[in-house]
Amino acid sequence: MKRVALPLFALLLWMTEACRPDNPAPNPTFPLVDTTVNNLDYGDDPLQRLNLALPANRNTQTPVVMIVHGGGWVTGDKSEFQFLSNGLKQRGFAVANINYRLSTNNPDNYKMQLDDLDSAIQYLFRKAGYYTFSNQKIYLVGHSAGGHLSLALSYTRNSNGKIKAVASLAGPTDLFSMAYYNNVVYGTVLSTYLGMPLLPVTPVSEQRYKSCSPQYQATATAPATIFFHGALDPIVNPDQSSTLHSRLGTLGVDRRLISYPLTFHDWWTDNAKVTNTLDELKNWYVAHP
């Protein structure tokens, strides 16, 4: 009996230790096959969810890309960018395609949405060992409002340097100039988003709009930035990309601007342009490890 009791006691002790939070299950814990896991919760709100696309044969050095949808900060859904997620996965990246809380009458929608992006990144890093990809670096890409959020997060919340490069697809970069020169179009959306109207301009409103704009947030430590923009974009003027592109040049930040002729706010139905965007994204990320 003694010879049986000791091993049984040891087994029970091992099971107790293995179940403790500081003793996670050994790796690999998720099959290394081409797969997508949908609607993972990175927060408590129903909109704080992401789809995680995982390529086959990945390892702990495989980089992860986070996609941020657009929609004027008030609408949009990650399902709109399934094609981008699939394309980046096919090019060897793990891809997190996220939703985030949308702009309402919250006290600070801008901070709320940056907090969500930040939370999604921290969730990905915590889960990197389970799903098998790198927790040492991440790349961002966002369209329209998602481009603005991707740039703002990369320029203001990257003290650990893990955001290695960021891409903006037709993203607003200067909310002050957008509202000042075309308040009829942008005034209501931006005043709700930022919690105050710009006009009539006061030192407080000017500071608020500029402090939430990548154009004024950029410093010499900003991660490498690539811009994509349709030359005929009627929603976000191409100057929003080209002006920040020029400013980054004066700061010594590696940057690139790709302009698509005869193209509006998006180009998702043009297979040649979509392929070009995906290839350029891959090249940009690979060039900034």
For each residue, the residues with C-beta under 8 A, 3 or more apart:
1: 4 5
2: 5 6
3: 6 7
4: 1 7 8
5: 1 2 8 9
6: 2 3 9 10
7: 3 4 10 11
8: 4 5 11 12
9: 5 6 12 13
10: 6 7 13 14
11: 7 8 14 15
12: 8 9 15 16
13: 9 10 16 17
14: 10 11 17 18
15: 11 12 18 19
16: 12 13 19 20
17: 13 14 20 23
18: 14 15 23 25
19: 15 16 23
20: 16 17 23
21: 24
22:
23: 17 18 19 20
24: 21 129 130
25: 18 29
26: 29
27: 129 130 132
28: 31 32 132
29: 25 26 129 130
30: 54 130 131 132
31: 28 35
32: 28 56 57 58 132
33: 54 56
34: 54 55 56 89
35: 31 53 54
36: 51 52 53 54 85 89
37: 40 51 52 54 131
38: 51
39: 49 50 51
40: 37 49 50 51 52 123 127
41: 44 48 49
42: 48 49 50 98 119 120 122 123 124
43: 48 116 119
44: 41 48
45: 48 101
46: 49
47: 99 100 101 102 116
48: 41 42 43 44 45 99 100 101 116 119 120
49: 39 40 41 42 46 78 98 99
50: 39 40 42 78 96 97 98 99 120 123 124
51: 36 37 38 39 40 78 82 85 96 97 98
52: 36 37 40 94 95 96 97 124 131
53: 35 36 85 86 88 89 94 95 96 97
54: 30 33 34 35 36 37 58 89 94 131 132 133
55: 34 58 62 89 90 92 93 94
56: 32 33 34
57: 32
58: 32 54 55 62 92 94 132 133
59: 62 132
60: 128 129 132 133 134
61: 134
62: 55 58 59 92 93 94 132 133 134
63: 93 94 133 134 137 138 139 164 285 289
64: 93 94 95 96 124 128 133 134 137 138 139
65: 88 93 94 95 96 138 139 140 141 281 285
66: 95 96 97 98 117 120 121 124 138 139 140 141 150
67: 78 81 84 85 88 95 96 97 98 141 142 146
68: 98 100 117 140 141 142 143 146 147 149 150
69: 76 77 78 80 81 97 98 99 142 143 146
70: 76 142 143 144 145 146 147 170 171
71: 74 75 76 77 102 144 145 146
72: 75 76 103 144 145 189
73: 102 103 109 113 145 149 189 193
74: 71 102 103 104 189 192 193
75: 71 72 102
76: 69 70 71 72 80 102 145 146
77: 69 71 80 99
78: 49 50 51 67 69 81 82 97 98 99
79: 82
80: 69 76 77
81: 67 69 78 84 85 97 143
82: 51 78 79 85 86 97
83: 86 87 268 274
84: 67 81 87 88 95 97 141 278
85: 36 51 53 67 81 82 88 89 95 97
86: 53 82 83 89 90
87: 83 84 90 91 274 275 278
88: 53 65 67 84 85 91 93 95 278 281 282
89: 34 36 53 54 55 85 86 92 93 94 95
90: 55 86 87
91: 87 88 278 279 282
92: 55 58 62 89 282
93: 55 62 63 64 65 88 89 139 282 285
94: 52 53 54 55 58 62 63 64 65 89 131 133
95: 52 53 64 65 66 67 84 85 88 89
96: 50 51 52 53 64 65 66 67 120 124
97: 50 51 52 53 66 67 69 78 81 82 84 85
98: 42 49 50 51 66 67 68 69 78 116 117 120
99: 47 48 49 50 69 77 78
100: 47 48 68 113 116 117 120 149
101: 45 47 48 106 112 113 116
102: 47 71 73 74 75 76
103: 72 73 74 106 109 113 192 193
104: 74 109 192
105: 192
106: 101 103 109 112
107: 195
108: 111 112 195
109: 73 103 104 106 112 113 192 193 194 195
110: 113 114 152 193 194 212
111: 108 114 115
112: 101 106 108 109 115 116
113: 73 100 101 103 109 110 116 117 149
114: 110 111 117 118 149 152 153 156 157
115: 111 112 118 119
116: 43 47 48 98 100 101 112 113 119 120
117: 66 68 98 100 113 114 120 121 140 149 150 153
118: 114 115 121 122 153 157
119: 42 43 48 115 116 122 123
120: 42 48 50 66 96 98 100 116 117 123 124
121: 66 117 118 124 125 138 162 163
122: 42 118 119 125 126
123: 40 42 50 119 120 126 127
124: 42 50 52 64 66 96 120 121 127 128 135 138
125: 121 122 128 135 138 162
126: 122 123 135
127: 40 123 124 130 131
128: 60 64 124 125 131 132 133 134 135
129: 24 27 29 60 132 135
130: 24 27 29 30 127
131: 30 37 52 54 94 127 128
132: 27 28 30 32 54 58 59 60 62 128 129
133: 54 58 60 62 63 64 94 128
134: 60 61 62 63 64 128 137
135: 124 125 126 128 129
136: 162
137: 63 64 134 162 163 164 289
138: 63 64 65 66 121 124 125 162 163 164
139: 63 64 65 66 93 163 164 165 166 167 285
140: 65 66 68 117 150 153 154 163 165 166 167
141: 65 66 67 68 84 147 150 166 167 168 169 281
142: 67 68 69 70 145 146 147 148 149 150 151 167 168 169 171
143: 68 69 70 81 146 147 169 170 171 266
144: 70 71 72 147 148 169 170 171 172 235 236 265 266
145: 70 71 72 73 76 142 148 149 171 172
146: 67 68 69 70 71 76 142 143 149 150 169 171
147: 68 70 141 142 143 144 150 151 167 168 169 170 171 172
148: 142 144 145 151 152 168 171 172 173 175 214
149: 68 73 100 113 114 117 142 145 146 152 153
150: 66 68 117 140 141 142 146 147 153 154 166 167 168 171
151: 142 147 148 154 155 166 168 171 173 214 217 225 244
152: 110 114 148 149 155 156 212 213 214 217
153: 114 117 118 140 149 150 156 157 158 163
154: 140 150 151 157 158 163 166 222 223 225
155: 151 152 158 214 217 218 219 222
156: 114 152 153 217
157: 114 118 153 154
158: 153 154 155 161 162 163 221 223
159:
160:
161: 158 164
162: 121 125 136 137 138 158
163: 121 137 138 139 140 153 154 158 166 223
164: 63 137 138 139 161 223 224 285 288 289
165: 139 140 223 224 225 226 284 285 288
166: 139 140 141 150 151 154 163 223 224 225 226
167: 139 140 141 142 147 150 225 226 227 228 281 284
168: 141 142 147 148 150 151 171 173 225 226 227 228 241
169: 141 142 143 144 146 147 228 229 266 277
170: 70 143 144 147 228 229 230 233 235 236 241 265 266
171: 70 142 143 144 145 146 147 148 150 151 168 214 227 236 240 241
172: 144 145 147 148 175 178 213 236 240
173: 148 151 168 213 214 215 240 241 243 244
174: 177 178 213 214 215 216 240 243 244
175: 148 172 178 179 190 194 209 210 212 213
176: 179 180 198 206 209 210 213 215 216
177: 174 180 181 215 240
178: 172 174 175 181 182 186 190 236 237 240
179: 175 176 182 183 186 187 190 191 198 199 209
180: 176 177 183 198 199 201
181: 177 178
182: 178 179 185 186
183: 179 180 186 187 198 199
184: 187
185: 182
186: 178 179 182 183 189 190
187: 179 183 184 190 191 197 198 199
188: 191 192
189: 72 73 74 186 192 193
190: 175 178 179 186 187 193 194 198 209
191: 179 187 188 194 195 196 197 198
192: 74 103 104 105 109 188 189 195
193: 73 74 103 109 110 189 190
194: 109 110 175 190 191 208 209 212
195: 107 108 109 191 192 208
196: 191 204 205 208
197: 187 191 205
198: 176 179 180 183 187 190 191 201 205 206 209
199: 179 180 183 187 205
200:
201: 180 198 205 206
202: 205 206
203: 206 207
204: 196 207 208
205: 196 197 198 199 201 202 208 209
206: 176 198 201 202 203 209 210
207: 203 204 210 211
208: 194 195 196 204 205 211 212
209: 175 176 179 190 194 198 205 206 212 213
210: 175 176 206 207 213 215 216
211: 207 208 216 217
212: 110 152 175 194 208 209
213: 152 172 173 174 175 176 209 210 216 217
214: 148 151 152 155 171 173 174 217 218 244
215: 173 174 176 177 210 218 243 244 247
216: 174 176 210 211 213
217: 151 152 155 156 211 213 214
218: 155 214 215 222 244 247 248 251 253
219: 155 222 251
220: 251 252 253
221: 158
222: 154 155 218 219 225 248 251 253
223: 154 158 163 164 165 166 253 288
224: 164 165 166 253 254 255 284 287 288
225: 151 154 165 166 167 168 222 244 245 248 253 254 255 256
226: 165 166 167 168 255 256 257 258 280 281 284
227: 167 168 171 241 242 244 245 255 256 257 258
228: 167 168 169 170 241 258 260 277 280
229: 169 170 233 236 238 240 241 242 257 258 259 260
230: 170 233 238 259 260 263 264 265 266 267
231: 238 259 260 261 262 263
232: 262 263 264
233: 170 229 230 236 237 238 263 264 265
234: 264 265
235: 144 170 264 265
236: 144 170 171 172 178 229 233 240 265
237: 178 233 240
238: 229 230 231 233 241 242 259
239: 242 243
240: 171 172 173 174 177 178 229 236 237 243 244
241: 168 170 171 173 227 228 229 238 244 245 257
242: 227 229 238 239 245 246 257 259
243: 173 174 215 239 240 246 247
244: 151 173 174 214 215 218 225 227 240 241 247 248
245: 225 227 241 242 248 249 255 256 257
246: 242 243 249 250
247: 215 218 243 244 250 251
248: 218 222 225 244 245 251 253 255
249: 245 246 252 253 255
250: 246 247
251: 218 219 220 222 247 248
252: 220 249
253: 218 220 222 223 224 225 248 249
254: 224 225 288
255: 224 225 226 227 245 248 249
256: 225 226 227 245 284
257: 226 227 229 241 242 245
258: 226 227 228 229 276 277 280
259: 229 230 231 238 242
260: 228 229 230 231 263 267 273
261: 231
262: 231 232
263: 230 231 232 233 260 267 270 273
264: 230 232 233 234 235 267
265: 144 170 230 233 234 235 236
266: 143 144 169 170 230
267: 230 260 263 264 270 273 274 277
268: 83 274
269:
270: 263 267 273 274
271: 274 275
272: 275 276
273: 260 263 267 270 276 277
274: 83 87 267 268 270 271 277 278
275: 87 271 272 278 279
276: 258 272 273 279 280
277: 169 228 258 267 273 274 280 281
278: 84 87 88 91 274 275 281 282
279: 91 275 276 282 283
280: 226 228 258 276 277 283 284
281: 65 88 141 167 226 277 278 284 285
282: 88 91 92 93 278 279 285 286
283: 279 280 286 287
284: 165 167 224 226 256 280 281 287 288
285: 63 65 93 139 164 165 281 282 288
286: 282 283 289
287: 224 283 284
288: 164 165 223 224 254 284 285
289: 63 137 164 286
